[in-house]
Every structure is written in C-alpha cells, then in structure tokens.
Amino acid sequence: MKRKKIGVLLAGCGVMDGSEIHEATLTLYFLDKSGAECVCTAPNRDQLDVIDHATGNPGSQKRNVLVEAARIARGKIVDVASVNAGDLDAIIIPGGLGAAKNLCTFAKDGPDCSVDEGVAKLLRELHRRQKPIGALCIAPALLARLFGKDFPVELTIGFDPGTASALEKMGAKHKSANVDEIVIDHGNRIVTTPCYMLAQGITDVGAGVEKLVNKILEMTNSE
C-alpha cells in the first residue's frame, strides 16, 4: 500500500517566534507512527521578529523561517513556494506564534491580516482539490483568513473569546472545544484542535494532536 504523503507546514522554530516545537514534533511523531511520509515545508524568508526564549525579550538578529524550521525537520525541508499540492494527500499546520507572524500577520494585524503568498497558494490549491487540512493552536486563524469570506469554515482555537471573535470577523464559524477534542468541518475537510491555546503540558497537547492526525489520515482514505 502506498504511503500517504502529508505536508507539515512549519513557521520557524520556537513558540514565541516560530512553530511550537511540541506541537510540531508530536505531529511528525504520530504521522510517522501511522506510516505516513512527512513533507516538511516553510516559507523561505525572514521571520517577522526574533525572541529570546530564555527571557521573552526581543532580539536584534534576523533569522530565516525555513532555516529555523529545518531544525525541527532535521534538515529535510522544502520551500513552500515549490510544493505542488498534487504531490500531497493532506497538510497539517502546527501552532506557535510563528503561524500568526510568519505564515500570516494575524499576531500584528488581527482580522485584517495578510497571508504569505506561497502559503496561500498551496493551501488554496489543497482546499480546491478537497484534500484535508489540519491546524493546531493559533494556526486556524490562517485558515479563517484564507477561506472565511468564501466558505463557511468551522474552526476552533479552544475558548478564548477575543481570538474566537477575530476568527468570526474573518468569516469563520468558531466552535468551542476542550484541549483533547477536535473540530471537524466535513464540508471543507478541515480539522482543528486547541493544543497550547488550552494545554497545561505536552500530554494535553498529544491527546489532541493524535486525534487530529488520525482523522486527517482517515479523511485521505475517503477521497
């Protein structure tokens, strides 16, 4: 049986300015455990900012999103602008503030955010082909921006009323969910889970990520 090829869209490395490492690693773990092939990808450009994760203070240096994401991918990563949607069976987007800083500008611009051109192109084409899309933590904000105007996307970021309101301003429908729950939008083939929007630790994150990965893989089998 041919292995499923699942994209993992990364946004750097580290919760404050890139992909949340626990969420990204658990996504890769559960995909690999299920026999899927992971295709790690990220935009090849500078991060919005760089944060010292020991202090929480801004740093002065510049870092490249793809180069930093390659730390999580152990070097095996490709520029999102070069990924063909036809080569993937699905994609999953871990959270972390990088998803709201480097994949889109939600952290800075809220509902008026823009989306990285390469990211937007790939996700729109996957959606057009009805291939499943998973998003963790704050990453559903990206999907709200891309699809909320034209499609009745149903998403979750947990319970936070401010973030939920921002998603709905972009046209999405927000559904509250616990940390170990997933929200499935069958019509748009989108699955979301709160992860560190609610999680108290890595065990909480793992519960939601495992369910999301399993559902995404199940949906690829129903194509």
N, CA, C and O of each residue as an XYZ file, in Angstrom:
892
protein
N       0.841     -1.197      0.000
C       0.000      0.000      0.000
C       0.880      1.253      0.000
O       1.834      1.355      0.772
N       0.546      2.200     -0.874
C       1.334      3.422     -0.985
C       1.211      4.266      0.277
O       0.115      4.455      0.806
N       2.346      4.770      0.755
C       2.343      5.623      1.944
C       1.677      6.963      1.639
O       1.885      7.541      0.572
N       0.885      7.442      2.573
C       0.300      8.767      2.452
C       1.400      9.815      2.606
O       2.279      9.687      3.458
N       1.338     10.837      1.782
C       2.325     11.911      1.841
C       1.642     13.141      2.440
O       0.782     13.755      1.809
N       2.034     13.489      3.656
C       1.364     14.557      4.396
C       2.323     15.727      4.614
O       3.405     15.560      5.177
N       1.917     16.896      4.165
C       2.704     18.085      4.392
C       2.620     18.530      5.845
O       1.568     18.403      6.472
N       3.712     19.048      6.383
C       3.729     19.665      7.711
C       4.286     21.071      7.513
O       5.480     21.255      7.278
N       3.407     22.047      7.612
C       3.761     23.437      7.318
C       4.307     24.110      8.571
O       3.574     24.360      9.528
N       5.608     24.400      8.550
C       6.293     24.973      9.710
C       6.513     26.475      9.537
O       6.494     27.001      8.425
N       6.725     27.150     10.676
C       6.797     28.615     10.677
C       8.028     29.120     11.415
O       8.018     30.225     11.957
N       9.089     28.317     11.437
C      10.268     28.651     12.222
C      10.445     27.632     13.327
O       9.997     26.493     13.193
N      11.090     28.021     14.418
C      11.383     27.071     15.494
C      11.304     27.765     16.844
O      12.200     28.523     17.215
N      10.230     27.505     17.575
C      10.065     28.080     18.906
C       8.752     28.803     19.046
O       8.341     29.533     18.144
N       8.087     28.607     20.169
C       6.718     29.069     20.352
C       6.547     30.574     20.183
O       5.503     31.014     19.703
N       7.535     31.372     20.560
C       7.339     32.822     20.573
C       7.537     33.491     19.216
O       7.028     34.588     18.982
N       8.275     32.832     18.320
C       8.518     33.450     17.011
C       8.509     32.453     15.858
O       8.819     32.813     14.722
N       8.153     31.193     16.145
C       8.149     30.160     15.111
C       7.109     29.099     15.424
O       6.117     29.379     16.097
N       7.328     27.896     14.944
C       6.417     26.790     15.245
C       6.622     26.312     16.681
O       7.750     26.254     17.170
N       5.530     25.974     17.346
C       5.601     25.405     18.694
C       6.217     24.012     18.564
O       5.679     23.156     17.862
N       7.332     23.788     19.233
C       8.127     22.585     18.988
C       7.410     21.315     19.431
O       7.489     20.297     18.743
N       6.710     21.354     20.569
C       5.969     20.161     20.997
C       4.896     19.800     19.971
O       4.759     18.637     19.592
N       4.147     20.789     19.530
C       3.073     20.534     18.566
C       3.629     19.993     17.247
O       3.080     19.054     16.671
N       4.724     20.594     16.778
C       5.323     20.146     15.521
C       5.876     18.731     15.647
O       5.669     17.893     14.769
N       6.586     18.471     16.753
C       7.208     17.156     16.935
C       6.155     16.059     17.111
O       6.292     14.968     16.557
N       5.115     16.350     17.876
C       4.051     15.360     18.046
C       3.331     15.089     16.734
O       2.954     13.950     16.461
N       3.138     16.109     15.926
C       2.541     15.909     14.606
C       3.391     14.962     13.780
O       2.875     14.018     13.181
N       4.696     15.211     13.745
C       5.608     14.344     12.991
C       5.626     12.933     13.565
O       5.665     11.954     12.819
N       5.597     12.828     14.889
C       5.626     11.514     15.545
C       4.398     10.682     15.179
O       4.523      9.529     14.767
N       3.221     11.268     15.330
C       2.006     10.489     15.068
C       1.836     10.179     13.584
O       1.288      9.134     13.234
N       2.291     11.063     12.717
C       2.264     10.756     11.287
C       3.194      9.593     10.966
O       2.812      8.658     10.263
N       4.409      9.657     11.481
C       5.371      8.600     11.224
C       4.907      7.275     11.823
O       5.054      6.222     11.203
N       4.355      7.332     13.015
C       3.855      6.123     13.686
C       2.758      5.463     12.863
O       2.607      4.242     12.877
N       1.996      6.281     12.146
C       0.896      5.753     11.326
C       1.359      5.298      9.949
O       0.559      4.804      9.155
N       2.644      5.463      9.665
C       3.181      5.000      8.387
C       3.154      6.038      7.283
O       3.455      5.718      6.133
N       2.801      7.273      7.605
C       2.754      8.324      6.592
C       4.151      8.888      6.339
O       5.029      8.812      7.198
N       4.338      9.444      5.168
C       5.564     10.164      4.827
C       5.342     11.646      5.102
O       4.381     12.234      4.606
N       6.225     12.250      5.890
C       6.097     13.669      6.233
C       6.886     14.521      5.244
O       8.043     14.227      4.941
N       6.262     15.562      4.755
C       6.929     16.522      3.875
C       6.942     17.865      4.601
O       5.949     18.592      4.586
N       8.058     18.190      5.228
C       8.158     19.447      5.968
C       8.432     20.594      5.013
O       9.262     20.483      4.110
N       7.732     21.691      5.219
C       7.866     22.839      4.333
C       7.696     24.119      5.142
O       7.094     24.111      6.215
N       8.235     25.225      4.614
C       8.152     26.525      5.287
C       8.460     27.617      4.274
O       9.095     27.353      3.254
N       8.014     28.850      4.546
C       8.391     29.967      3.664
C       9.884     30.266      3.778
O      10.460     30.186      4.863
N      10.494     30.607      2.664
C      11.922     30.926      2.642
C      12.090     32.447      2.672
O      12.331     33.081      1.645
N      11.957     33.011      3.869
C      12.101     34.461      4.042
C      12.383     34.760      5.513
O      12.341     33.868      6.359
N      12.667     36.017      5.800
C      12.976     36.401      7.180
C      11.740     36.298      8.079
O      10.615     36.538      7.642
N      11.974     35.940      9.333
C      10.911     35.957     10.334
C      10.465     37.405     10.593
O      11.203     38.357     10.340
N       9.236     37.537     11.105
C       8.752     38.859     11.494
C       9.622     39.443     12.595
O       9.987     40.618     12.553
N       9.957     38.603     13.596
C      10.824     39.031     14.680
C      11.557     37.826     15.245
O      11.294     36.687     14.859
N      12.477     38.090     16.161
C      13.220     37.030     16.839
C      13.097     37.282     18.338
O      13.354     38.389     18.813
N      12.705     36.252     19.076
C      12.513     36.371     20.520
C      13.496     35.472     21.250
O      13.690     34.318     20.867
N      14.112     35.991     22.290
C      14.954     35.195     23.182
C      14.018     34.365     24.059
O      13.325     34.908     24.920
N      13.998     33.064     23.840
C      13.049     32.207     24.555
C      13.412     32.015     26.028
O      12.587     31.535     26.805
N      14.625     32.381     26.420
C      15.006     32.293     27.833
C      14.458     33.470     28.632
O      14.165     33.340     29.820
N      14.322     34.619     27.972
C      13.872     35.823     28.674
C      12.526     36.349     28.191
O      11.852     37.087     28.908
N      12.136     35.973     26.984
C      10.918     36.524     26.390
C      11.127     37.881     25.751
O      10.170     38.503     25.288
N      12.367     38.350     25.719
C      12.666     39.668     25.161
C      12.991     39.589     23.677
O      13.526     38.582     23.213
N      12.672     40.641     22.928
C      13.027     40.669     21.506
C      14.536     40.657     21.319
O      15.278     41.230     22.117
N      14.979     39.998     20.256
C      16.386     40.007     19.890
C      16.608     40.941     18.712
O      15.652     41.376     18.070
N      17.848     41.244     18.432
C      18.162     42.180     17.353
C      18.540     41.490     16.050
O      18.586     42.137     15.004
N      18.808     40.198     16.091
C      19.264     39.492     14.905
C      18.103     39.152     13.968
O      16.935     39.239     14.344
N      18.454     38.761     12.739
C      17.462     38.275     11.777
C      17.602     36.765     11.634
O      18.702     36.218     11.711
N      16.471     36.104     11.426
C      16.507     34.665     11.187
C      15.550     34.327     10.056
O      14.517     34.974      9.883
N      15.904     33.313      9.295
C      15.100     32.875      8.157
C      14.129     31.792      8.609
O      14.517     30.873      9.330
N      12.875     31.893      8.193
C      11.832     30.959      8.637
C      12.182     29.524      8.249
O      12.100     28.618      9.079
N      12.572     29.316      6.998
C      12.867     27.964      6.525
C      14.104     27.395      7.213
O      14.121     26.222      7.585
N      15.130     28.210      7.384
C      16.362     27.750      8.035
C      16.086     27.334      9.478
O      16.605     26.321      9.945
N      15.270     28.117     10.183
C      14.936     27.776     11.560
C      14.047     26.536     11.625
O      14.240     25.678     12.486
N      13.072     26.439     10.713
C      12.186     25.272     10.683
C      12.956     23.996     10.377
O      12.561     22.910     10.803
N      14.052     24.124      9.642
C      14.877     22.957      9.314
C      15.435     22.291     10.563
O      15.780     21.109     10.525
N      15.533     23.029     11.682
C      15.968     22.423     12.942
C      14.995     21.339     13.371
O      15.407     20.269     13.818
N      13.691     21.619     13.234
C      12.665     20.643     13.608
C      12.640     19.486     12.618
O      12.455     18.329     12.998
N      12.830     19.819     11.337
C      12.747     18.813     10.265
C      14.040     18.023     10.097
O      14.130     17.171      9.213
N      15.034     18.291     10.928
C      16.346     17.635     10.826
C      16.949     17.829      9.447
O      17.592     16.937      8.895
N      16.722     19.035      8.898
C      17.331     19.420      7.631
C      16.537     19.064      6.398
O      16.806     19.586      5.316
N      15.563     18.183      6.541
C      14.798     17.736      5.371
C      13.555     18.612      5.217
O      12.484     18.297      5.736
N      13.725     19.723      4.487
C      12.646     20.694      4.375
C      12.700     21.353      3.003
O      13.770     21.467      2.404
N      11.547     21.785      2.511
C      11.473     22.416      1.198
C      10.726     23.740      1.298
O       9.873     23.926      2.166
N      11.059     24.648      0.398
C      10.393     25.941      0.324
C       8.927     25.733     -0.045
O       8.617     25.035     -1.010
N       8.022     26.345      0.731
C       6.595     26.159      0.480
C       6.210     26.601     -0.923
O       5.261     26.069     -1.499
N       6.936     27.573     -1.481
C       6.614     28.071     -2.821
C       6.858     27.020     -3.902
O       6.344     27.142     -5.014
N       7.638     25.993     -3.582
C       7.959     24.961     -4.578
C       7.145     23.685     -4.405
O       7.322     22.739     -5.172
N       6.257     23.637     -3.412
C       5.472     22.426     -3.147
C       4.257     22.386     -4.061
O       3.511     23.359     -4.166
N       4.069     21.252     -4.716
C       2.916     21.038     -5.594
C       1.808     20.366     -4.795
O       2.015     19.296     -4.222
N       0.636     20.988     -4.753
C      -0.483     20.428     -3.995
C      -0.847     19.024     -4.481
O      -1.335     18.204     -3.703
N      -0.613     18.753     -5.752
C      -0.928     17.440     -6.290
C      -0.051     16.331     -5.752
O      -0.390     15.153     -5.867
N       1.084     16.702     -5.160
C       2.003     15.705     -4.610
C       1.682     15.339     -3.167
O       2.267     14.401     -2.625
N       0.751     16.071     -2.531
C       0.394     15.821     -1.141
C      -0.994     15.198     -1.035
O      -1.865     15.437     -1.872
N      -1.180     14.394      0.011
C      -2.505     13.848      0.302
C      -3.253     14.717      1.302
O      -4.481     14.669      1.371
N      -2.517     15.514      2.081
C      -3.110     16.390      3.095
C      -1.997     17.269      3.638
O      -0.835     17.114      3.261
N      -2.353     18.195      4.527
C      -1.354     19.027      5.181
C      -1.802     19.335      6.605
O      -2.999     19.432      6.878
N      -0.835     19.489      7.515
C      -1.117     19.856      8.907
C      -0.232     21.039      9.266
O       0.946     21.083      8.912
N      -0.820     21.999      9.977
C      -0.103     23.226     10.346
C      -0.008     23.311     11.868
O      -1.006     23.619     12.520
N       1.159     23.046     12.451
C       1.318     23.250     13.898
C       1.149     24.728     14.252
O       1.251     25.604     13.392
N       0.886     24.989     15.554
C       0.734     26.363     16.007
C       2.050     26.953     16.468
O       3.110     26.641     15.926
N       1.973     27.805     17.472
C       3.100     28.641     17.840
C       2.892     30.001     17.198
O       2.246     30.102     16.156
N       3.434     31.047     17.809
C       3.198     32.391     17.291
C       3.752     32.608     15.894
O       3.338     33.538     15.202
N       4.684     31.762     15.470
C       5.173     31.865     14.098
C       4.077     31.657     13.069
O       4.128     32.235     11.984
N       3.078     30.832     13.400
C       1.960     30.637     12.475
C       1.194     31.931     12.274
O       0.610     32.158     11.214
N       1.198     32.788     13.307
C       0.480     34.063     13.248
C       1.409     35.243     12.964
O       0.963     36.388     12.895
N       2.712     34.955     12.799
C       3.681     36.009     12.480
C       4.331     35.806     11.119
O       4.558     36.764     10.380
N       4.630     34.543     10.791
C       5.413     34.249      9.596
C       4.606     33.605      8.471
O       4.927     33.789      7.297
N       3.564     32.852      8.820
C       2.679     32.297      7.790
C       1.610     33.300      7.411
O       1.156     33.345      6.268
N       1.212     34.108      8.390
C       0.302     35.225      8.162
C       0.653     36.304      9.177
O       1.553     36.116      9.995
N      -0.046     37.427      9.131
C       0.286     38.543     10.036
C      -0.778     38.731     11.116
O      -0.968     39.845     11.606
N      -1.467     37.668     11.487
C      -2.556     37.769     12.455
C      -2.094     38.337     13.794
O      -2.832     39.093     14.427
N      -0.884     37.985     14.237
C      -0.388     38.466     15.529
C      -0.262     39.986     15.546
O      -0.408     40.611     16.596
N       0.007     40.578     14.391
C       0.203     42.019     14.291
C      -1.062     42.740     13.824
O      -1.373     43.828     14.310
N      -1.783     42.143     12.891
C      -2.878     42.832     12.212
C      -4.268     42.304     12.540
O      -5.258     42.871     12.076
N      -4.374     41.226     13.335
C      -5.681     40.681     13.688
C      -6.488     40.302     12.459
O      -5.932     39.750     11.509
N      -7.791     40.584     12.452
C      -8.661     40.181     11.334
C      -8.281     40.804      9.990
O      -8.734     40.339      8.943
N      -7.453     41.853     10.012
C      -7.012     42.488      8.760
C      -5.706     41.896      8.246
O      -5.044     42.492      7.397
N      -5.340     40.742      8.751
C      -4.049     40.139      8.421
C      -3.953     39.716      6.957
O      -4.958     39.534      6.271
N      -2.723     39.569      6.511
C      -2.440     39.014      5.187
C      -1.743     37.672      5.361
O      -1.236     37.358      6.438
N      -1.722     36.885      4.291
C      -1.140     35.542      4.325
C       0.044     35.485      3.370
O      -0.019     36.021      2.264
N       1.119     34.837      3.797
C       2.276     34.631      2.926
C       1.825     34.066      1.582
O       0.999     33.155      1.525
N       2.370     34.610      0.516
C       1.898     34.262     -0.832
C       2.028     32.775     -1.143
O       1.097     32.163     -1.666
N       3.181     32.196     -0.821
C       3.389     30.775     -1.098
C       2.490     29.890     -0.270
O       1.983     28.880     -0.757
N       2.287     30.267      0.989
C       1.388     29.532      1.877
C      -0.040     29.593      1.349
O      -0.730     28.575      1.284
N      -0.477     30.787      0.974
C      -1.840     30.967      0.467
C      -2.083     30.138     -0.794
O      -3.123     29.495     -0.934
N      -1.129     30.160     -1.692
C      -1.275     29.417     -2.945
C      -1.420     27.917     -2.693
O      -2.298     27.267     -3.261
N      -0.551     27.372     -1.837
C      -0.586     25.933     -1.562
C      -1.878     25.538     -0.859
O      -2.519     24.564     -1.252
N      -2.272     26.281      0.177
C      -3.465     25.908      0.928
C      -4.731     26.063      0.094
O      -5.642     25.240      0.197
N      -4.800     27.089     -0.715
C      -5.984     27.254     -1.576
C      -6.096     26.123     -2.578
O      -7.194     25.642     -2.858
N      -4.965     25.695     -3.120
C      -4.997     24.613     -4.094
C      -5.355     23.281     -3.422
O      -6.097     22.486     -3.998
N      -4.848     23.033     -2.233
C      -5.225     21.827     -1.498
C      -6.725     21.833     -1.198
O      -7.401     20.814     -1.345
N      -7.232     22.980     -0.781
C      -8.665     23.104     -0.496
C      -9.487     22.889     -1.762
O     -10.514     22.211     -1.732
N      -9.035     23.467     -2.872
C      -9.754     23.300     -4.148
C      -9.816     21.830     -4.550
O     -10.813     21.373     -5.109
N      -8.755     21.101     -4.265
C      -8.694     19.676     -4.594
C      -9.368     18.812     -3.530
O      -9.363     17.586     -3.632
N      -9.945     19.446     -2.515
C     -10.635     18.767     -1.417
C      -9.709     17.828     -0.642
O     -10.115     16.747     -0.216
N      -8.465     18.260     -0.470
C      -7.524     17.487      0.324
C      -7.557     18.000      1.766
O      -7.619     19.210      1.981
N      -7.517     17.118      2.742
C      -7.683     17.524      4.143
C      -6.600     18.485      4.631
O      -5.433     18.382      4.255
N      -7.025     19.419      5.481
C      -6.128     20.399      6.094
C      -6.345     20.359      7.608
O      -7.476     20.485      8.077
N      -5.272     20.186      8.363
C      -5.344     20.215      9.821
C      -4.618     21.437     10.348
O      -3.604     21.847      9.782
N      -5.121     22.024     11.421
C      -4.473     23.198     12.012
C      -4.556     23.127     13.532
O      -5.607     22.811     14.090
N      -3.438     23.425     14.202
C      -3.331     23.329     15.645
C      -3.211     24.715     16.269
O      -2.674     25.640     15.661
N      -3.725     24.845     17.503
C      -3.474     26.017     18.327
C      -3.972     27.288     17.643
O      -5.168     27.399     17.376
N      -3.090     28.253     17.350
C      -3.470     29.524     16.733
C      -3.514     29.430     15.205
O      -4.014     30.348     14.554
N      -3.005     28.348     14.622
C      -2.948     28.213     13.166
C      -4.315     28.311     12.468
O      -4.359     28.733     11.313
N      -5.435     27.939     13.117
C      -6.727     28.123     12.446
C      -7.013     29.569     12.023
O      -7.826     29.795     11.127
N      -6.358     30.545     12.651
C      -6.545     31.946     12.234
C      -6.148     32.130     10.777
O      -6.775     32.893     10.043
N      -5.113     31.434     10.373
C      -4.660     31.472      8.984
C      -5.742     30.958      8.039
O      -5.963     31.529      6.971
N      -6.411     29.885      8.433
C      -7.465     29.306      7.600
C      -8.699     30.199      7.573
O      -9.377     30.295      6.550
N      -8.991     30.853      8.695
C     -10.110     31.793      8.727
C      -9.883     32.913      7.724
O     -10.801     33.322      7.014
N      -8.650     33.403      7.675
C      -8.344     34.491      6.747
C      -8.427     34.040      5.301
O      -8.941     34.768      4.452
N      -7.928     32.851      5.011
C      -7.905     32.360      3.633
C      -9.283     31.985      3.111
O      -9.606     32.251      1.953
N     -10.100     31.366      3.965
C     -11.339     30.758      3.475
C     -12.618     31.350      4.048
O     -13.705     31.074      3.541
N     -12.506     32.162      5.100
C     -13.702     32.630      5.795
C     -14.674     33.431      4.946
O     -15.885     33.346      5.150
N     -14.169     34.201      4.008
C     -15.043     35.035      3.181
C     -15.884     34.221      2.216
O     -17.045     34.542      1.961
N     -15.288     33.166      1.681
C     -15.929     32.425      0.587
C     -16.532     31.091      0.994
O     -17.350     30.535      0.261
N     -16.142     30.568      2.152
C     -16.619     29.249      2.565
C     -17.019     29.293      4.045
O     -16.399     30.014      4.826
N     -18.032     28.543      4.433
C     -18.475     28.549      5.843
C     -17.600     27.650      6.707
O     -18.068     26.638      7.230
N     -16.318     28.021      6.860
C     -15.383     27.166      7.596
C     -15.688     27.187      9.088
O     -15.938     28.241      9.673
N     -15.663     26.001      9.691
C     -15.870     25.860     11.139
C     -14.546     25.453     11.768
O     -13.936     24.460     11.372
N     -14.106     26.241     12.762
C     -12.782     26.077     13.348
C     -12.844     26.208     14.859
O     -13.831     26.691     15.414
N     -11.762     25.765     15.527
C     -11.656     26.011     16.965
C     -10.263     26.496     17.328
O      -9.273     26.091     16.720
N     -10.200     27.365     18.322
C      -8.939     27.717     18.987
C      -9.097     27.463     20.490
O      -8.277     27.911     21.292
N     -10.159     26.741     20.858
C     -10.429     26.463     22.263
C     -11.580     27.294     22.767
O     -12.719     27.113     22.335
N     -11.290     28.225     23.699
C     -12.356     29.026     24.317
C     -12.115     30.535     24.283
O     -13.048     31.307     24.505
N     -10.892     30.968     24.013
C     -10.553     32.381     24.146
C     -11.504     33.271     23.344
O     -11.528     33.190     22.116
N     -12.285     34.115     24.014
C     -13.316     34.889     23.312
C     -12.757     35.917     22.344
O     -13.343     36.150     21.288
N     -11.616     36.544     22.691
C     -11.039     37.541     21.806
C     -10.576     36.950     20.491
O     -10.851     37.500     19.424
N      -9.867     35.821     20.567
C      -9.376     35.176     19.347
C     -10.533     34.587     18.546
O     -10.549     34.667     17.318
N     -11.500     33.997     19.246
C     -12.671     33.442     18.570
C     -13.423     34.532     17.815
O     -13.870     34.318     16.688
N     -13.559     35.698     18.438
C     -14.233     36.825     17.791
C     -13.482     37.277     16.544
O     -14.100     37.614     15.534
N     -12.156     37.285     16.609
C     -11.348     37.691     15.463
C     -11.527     36.719     14.303
O     -11.588     37.138     13.147
N     -11.611     35.417     14.603
C     -11.847     34.431     13.548
C     -13.204     34.662     12.895
O     -13.341     34.557     11.676
N     -14.202     34.977     13.710
C     -15.541     35.181     13.169
C     -15.621     36.479     12.362
O     -16.420     36.574     11.430
N     -14.816     37.463     12.702
C     -14.766     38.692     11.904
C     -14.204     38.422     10.516
O     -14.487     39.154      9.568
N     -13.404     37.362     10.406
C     -12.863     36.975      9.101
C     -13.805     36.052      8.343
O     -13.494     35.626      7.231
N     -14.957     35.739      8.935
C     -15.966     34.951      8.249
C     -16.082     33.512      8.686
O     -16.971     32.798      8.223
N     -15.198     33.066      9.572
C     -15.256     31.681     10.044
C     -16.311     31.538     11.134
O     -16.726     32.519     11.752
N     -16.734     30.303     11.357
C     -17.602     29.989     12.486
C     -16.749     29.308     13.548
O     -16.136     28.273     13.287
N     -16.710     29.892     14.757
C     -15.896     29.291     15.815
C     -16.735     28.352     16.662
O     -17.870     28.661     17.027
N     -16.151     27.193     16.968
C     -16.798     26.217     17.840
C     -15.859     25.944     19.017
O     -14.712     25.547     18.815
N     -16.333     26.151     20.225
C     -15.511     25.894     21.412
C     -15.191     24.406     21.526
O     -16.005     23.554     21.171
N     -13.985     24.108     22.029
C     -13.555     22.720     22.179
C     -12.561     22.615     23.318
O     -11.820     23.558     23.595
N     -12.547     21.473     23.975
C     -11.566     21.193     25.018
C     -10.227     20.814     24.389
O     -10.145     20.555     23.188
N      -9.189     20.785     25.208
C      -7.844     20.556     24.708
C      -7.692     19.192     24.039
O      -6.876     19.043     23.129
N      -8.459     18.199     24.473
C      -8.342     16.858     23.898
C      -9.392     16.587     22.828
O      -9.618     15.433     22.462
N     -10.031     17.630     22.325
C     -11.068     17.470     21.316
C     -10.607     18.032     19.968
O      -9.708     18.870     19.895
N     -11.247     17.548     18.916
C     -11.029     18.093     17.581
C     -12.363     18.580     17.036
O     -13.420     18.059     17.390
N     -12.299     19.578     16.176
C     -13.482     20.065     15.471
C     -13.305     19.724     14.000
O     -12.305     20.089     13.382
N     -14.275     19.026     13.451
C     -14.199     18.548     12.073
C     -15.196     19.318     11.205
O     -16.403     19.271     11.440
N     -14.685     20.013     10.216
C     -15.512     20.668      9.208
C     -15.538     19.730      8.004
O     -14.636     19.757      7.167
N     -16.570     18.907      7.925
C     -16.624     17.875      6.889
C     -16.716     18.481      5.489
O     -16.114     17.971      4.544
N     -17.468     19.565      5.365
C     -17.651     20.168      4.050
C     -16.364     20.720      3.469
O     -16.102     20.571      2.275
N     -15.561     21.357      4.306
C     -14.289     21.931      3.850
C     -13.100     21.021      4.090
O     -11.979     21.343      3.697
N     -13.339     19.876      4.738
C     -12.302     18.876      5.009
C     -11.154     19.495      5.825
O      -9.973     19.324      5.520
N     -11.564     20.223      6.878
C     -10.631     20.886      7.777
C     -10.831     20.346      9.189
O     -11.963     20.186      9.645
N      -9.722     20.066      9.881
C      -9.762     19.573     11.258
C      -8.879     20.478     12.116
O      -7.745     20.776     11.742
N      -9.399     20.915     13.268
C      -8.641     21.802     14.151
C      -8.705     21.308     15.595
O      -9.631     20.591     15.973
N      -7.709     21.700     16.400
C      -7.662     21.332     17.815
C      -6.901     22.413     18.582
O      -5.990     23.021     18.021
N      -7.247     22.675     19.856
C      -6.693     23.836     20.565
C      -5.223     23.765     20.975
O      -4.548     24.794     20.997
N      -4.707     22.563     21.302
C      -3.318     22.427     21.752
C      -2.968     23.460     22.822
O      -3.680     23.563     23.821
N      -1.884     24.231     22.640
C      -1.420     25.122     23.698
C      -2.253     26.391     23.867
O      -1.897     27.250     24.674
N      -3.339     26.527     23.134
C      -4.303     27.566     23.480
C      -4.953     27.223     24.819
O      -5.446     28.105     25.523
N      -4.949     25.912     25.170
C      -5.545     25.452     26.426
C      -4.628     24.536     27.237
O      -4.772     24.443     28.456
N      -3.702     23.871     26.584
C      -2.933     22.803     27.231
C      -2.108     23.300     28.398
O      -1.580     24.411     28.381
N      -2.006     22.447     29.422
C      -1.151     22.702     30.578
C       0.192     21.994     30.454
O       1.088     22.202     31.272
N       0.327     21.168     29.439
C       1.570     20.436     29.257
C       1.525     19.579     28.014
O       0.508     19.520     27.323
N       2.632     18.914     27.733
C       2.786     18.179     26.492
C       1.810     17.000     26.385
O       1.410     16.634     25.280
N       1.426     16.406     27.510
C       0.464     15.299     27.474
C      -0.882     15.773     26.946
O      -1.517     15.087     26.145
N      -1.316     16.945     27.393
C      -2.565     17.521     26.883
C      -2.478     17.741     25.383
O      -3.413     17.425     24.647
N      -1.353     18.283     24.930
C      -1.168     18.550     23.503
C      -1.249     17.258     22.706
O      -1.902     17.200     21.663
N      -0.582     16.224     23.203
C      -0.546     14.952     22.492
C      -1.921     14.349     22.272
O      -2.174     13.734     21.237
N      -2.807     14.521     23.236
C      -4.158     13.946     23.112
C      -4.890     14.525     21.906
O      -5.512     13.792     21.138
N      -4.811     15.845     21.746
C      -5.490     16.476     20.612
C      -4.795     16.216     19.293
O      -5.452     15.974     18.280
N      -3.467     16.263     19.295
C      -2.712     16.055     18.055
C      -2.934     14.647     17.509
O      -3.110     14.468     16.303
N      -2.928     13.656     18.384
C      -3.134     12.279     17.927
C      -4.495     12.120     17.263
O      -4.607     11.484     16.216
N      -5.529     12.698     17.870
C      -6.861     12.604     17.277
C      -6.907     13.318     15.928
O      -7.500     12.816     14.973
N      -6.280     14.490     15.856
C      -6.291     15.233     14.596
C      -5.549     14.471     13.500
O      -6.050     14.349     12.381
N      -4.370     13.962     13.811
C      -3.603     13.205     12.811
C      -4.398     11.999     12.329
O      -4.473     11.745     11.126
N      -4.986     11.260     13.251
C      -5.763     10.079     12.860
C      -6.938     10.449     11.973
O      -7.241      9.738     11.014
N      -7.608     11.565     12.287
C      -8.755     11.994     11.477
C      -8.308     12.452     10.087
O      -8.958     12.141      9.088
N      -7.201     13.190     10.027
C      -6.688     13.640      8.731
C      -6.362     12.430      7.849
O      -6.714     12.407      6.669
N      -5.688     11.424      8.423
C      -5.342     10.231      7.657
C      -6.594      9.454      7.239
O      -6.662      8.920      6.132
N      -7.574      9.397      8.129
C      -8.843      8.743      7.802
C      -9.524      9.456      6.629
O     -10.090      8.807      5.750
N      -9.467     10.773      6.621
C     -10.100     11.542      5.547
C      -9.381     11.337      4.212
O     -10.016     11.387      3.159
N      -8.077     11.110      4.241
C      -7.365     10.847      2.989
C      -7.808      9.513      2.388
O      -7.762      9.323      1.173
N      -8.234      8.601      3.245
C      -8.701      7.296      2.754
C     -10.094      7.355      2.154
O     -10.531      6.417      1.486
N     -10.795      8.467      2.396
C     -12.170      8.572      1.883
C     -12.244      9.400      0.611
O     -13.332      9.717      0.130
N     -11.075      9.752      0.064
C     -11.067     10.557     -1.170
C     -11.537      9.735     -2.368
O     -11.595     10.249     -3.485
